């Protein structure tokens, strides 16, 4: 809910502050570039310091997000300061993601009965409710009160995290020592990681391309909606539809893993991302846009839990948290390029041109993602032989 509010309503908020589409694109790009750099650094630190650092870092960045939300409300008199605080809010919020995913996998690894797909589906359900409610609130009261809504959502998020960490003992990081011939270097540079996991790296490049267009649509949805005669209320409905249709596959993801290979599910998601872009391109009414949002069931709903589980099957356990961070960074880099490309194209061309470029980029990403998955699978099979 907090992510959807701050990230998907950023364009609505900044447009009300008289920022142009290209300026918003630049702000989002800078935010995501720094986030993509910060996420692996924070993850590496959490890996090395081990026991208490992961949960401590989570609490630090959640607290920062809560603080920046209320600060955003009180700096509304100055547009430049306002935009800077929003940038800090997004940066701290985005950094929480790999930490939260890593924490979930750590609890699962230690034997806790966490159904990650079900947990994530509850996020989609509440995200859908938030989109409808917030869309209506903005429609009635304007975007000025958005920071207060952000504050409430982050305060609840922080409180829920505190309750969880106090209710369940933090997993002990002490593990049995591996045999010398099986030991793997724990701290890898980006170049070392790329050489060691070349297939996974190619897969990440594909993810970047796919998420360029995914974020073009999400960030500039208000402009797409307006092009067919809609408003902020319709935008909230569109995001709500996307969130609701995620539920079936997220709720049953554990069952899907027993029937299909994780690689197959990720390939299906890649093609679904591209199909969604194509349908949005041809949309001439709100109904078609709503139908296009329905493809979220096969794209985002399969990718999010799938990508997290894929890290656990593709990388050595010493590199899993970094793998989670690189995966989040890949989607973040996609957001960077999506912000820049979308903002530039909207400033100088049309909605239709922006979506056409997005479709081409998405096709390239799908093919790269498939090649990376197949290469990683082949390398794994060769190691077992």
C-alpha positions, 0 to 999 in steps of 0.5 A, spaced: 500 500 500 505 504 501 509 503 495 503 504 491 501 510 494 508 513 493 510 511 487 504 510 483 501 517 485 508 521 484 506 523 477 499 526 480 502 529 485 508 533 482 504 535 476 500 539 481 506 542 483 507 544 476 512 540 474 513 537 466 513 530 464 520 530 462 522 534 469 518 528 473 522 523 469 528 526 471 526 526 478 524 519 478 531 517 474 535 520 479 531 517 485 532 510 481 539 510 479 541 512 486 536 506 489 539 501 484 546 503 487 544 503 494 540 496 494 546 492 493 551 496 498 546 495 503 544 488 502 552 486 502 553 490 508 547 486 511 550 479 509 557 481 512 554 483 519 549 478 519 545 477 525 541 483 527 543 488 521 538 486 516 532 487 521 536 494 523 536 496 516 529 495 515 527 499 521 532 504 519 529 505 512 522 504 514 523 510 519 526 514 514 520 513 510 515 515 515 519 521 517 520 524 510 512 523 509 510 528 514 516 532 512 513 532 505 507 535 508 510 541 511 515 543 505 509 544 501 510 551 500 517 550 496 516 546 490 524 545 489 524 542 497 518 539 496 521 535 490 527 533 494 523 530 500 519 526 495 526 524 492 528 522 499 522 518 501 522 514 494 529 512 495 528 510 502 522 506 500 525 502 495 531 500 499 526 496 503 524 491 498 530 487 497 531 487 505 524 485 506 524 479 501 531 477 504 528 477 511 522 472 508 527 468 505 531 467 511 525 465 515 523 460 510 530 457 510 530 456 517 524 452 517 518 458 519 512 456 515 511 462 511 507 462 504 511 467 501 506 467 495 500 468 499 503 473 503 505 477 497 498 476 495 495 480 501 499 486 499 496 486 492 489 485 495 490 491 500 494 495 494 487 494 490 483 497 496 488 503 497 488 505 489 481 505 489 480 509 496 486 514 494 484 515 487 477 517 490 480 521 495 485 525 490 479 526 485 475 529 491 480 533 495 486 534 490 493 531 491 495 536 497 493 531 502 497 525 499 503 526 504 498 525 510 496 519 507 503 516 505 505 518 513 499 513 515 501 508 511 508 508 513 506 508 520 502 502 519 507 498 515 513 500 521 508 498 526 507 491 523 514 490 522 516 491 529 510 487 531 512 481 527 520 482 529 518 481 536 513 476 535 518 471 532 525 470 534 530 472 529 533 466 525 540 464 527 545 465 522 550 460 524 550 454 520 555 448 519 561 450 516 562 447 509 567 443 506 573 447 503 572 444 496 565 447 497 566 454 500 564 460 495 567 467 496 561 470 500 563 478 498 563 478 490 564 485 486 559 486 480 564 484 475 565 477 479 558 476 480 557 477 472 562 472 471 560 467 476 553 467 474 553 469 466 546 466 465 543 470 471 546 476 469 543 476 462 536 474 465 537 481 469 538 485 463 532 482 460 528 484 466 531 491 466 528 492 458 521 489 460 521 493 466 522 499 462 516 499 459 512 496 465 514 503 469 512 507 463 505 505 463 505 505 471 508 512 472 505 515 466 498 512 467 494 518 468 496 521 461 494 514 458 488 514 462 486 522 460 488 520 452 481 516 452 477 521 457 479 518 464 481 521 470 485 520 477 479 516 479 479 511 473 487 511 474 485 508 481 480 503 478 486 501 473 491 500 478 486 496 483 484 491 477 491 490 476 492 488 483 486 484 484 487 479 478 494 478 481 491 474 487 489 468 484 496 466 482 500 469 488 495 465 492 497 459 489 504 460 487 506 454 492 502 449 488 504 452 481 511 451 483 509 443 484 506 443 477 511 447 473 518 449 473 520 456 476 523 457 469 517 456 465 513 461 470 518 466 469 518 465 461 510 466 461 510 472 465 515 475 460 511 474 454 505 477 458 508 483 460 509 484 452 502 482 451 499 487 456 504 493 452 501 491 446 494 491 448 495 498 451 497 501 445 491 499 441 486 501 447 482 507 445 477 506 451 477 505 458 475 498 457 480 496 453 485 499 458 482 495 464 482 489 460 490 490 459 491 491 466 488 484 467 494 481 464 497 483 470 495 476 472 500 472 468 505 478 468 507 481 475 503 476 479 508 470 476 514 474 476 514 477 483 514 471 487 517 467 481 523 472 481 524 471 489 524 464 489 529 463 482 534 467 486 534 461 491 535 456 486 540 459 481 545 462 486 549 460 492 546 461 499 552 466 500 550 470 494 542 470 495 541 476 499 545 480 494 541 476 488 535 479 491 538 486 491 540 485 484 533 483 482 530 489 485 536 493 482 534 491 475 527 492 476 529 499 479 534 501 473 528 499 468 524 504 472 530 509 471 530 508 464 522 508 463 522 515 467 527 518 462 524 515 456 517 516 457 518 523 460 522 525 454 517 521 449 511 525 452 514 531 452 516 531 444 511 526 441 505 522 443 502 517 448 501 512 442 509 513 440 511 512 447 507 505 447 510 503 441 517 504 443 515 501 449 513 494 446 519 494 442 523 494 448 519 489 451 520 484 446 527 485 446 527 484 454 523 478 453 528 474 448 534 476 453 530 474 459 529 467 456 536 466 453 539 468 460 534 463 463 536 457 458 543 459 459 543 459 467 539 452 466 544 449 462 550 451 466 547 448 472 546 442 468 553 442 466 556 443 473 551 436 475 554 432 470 
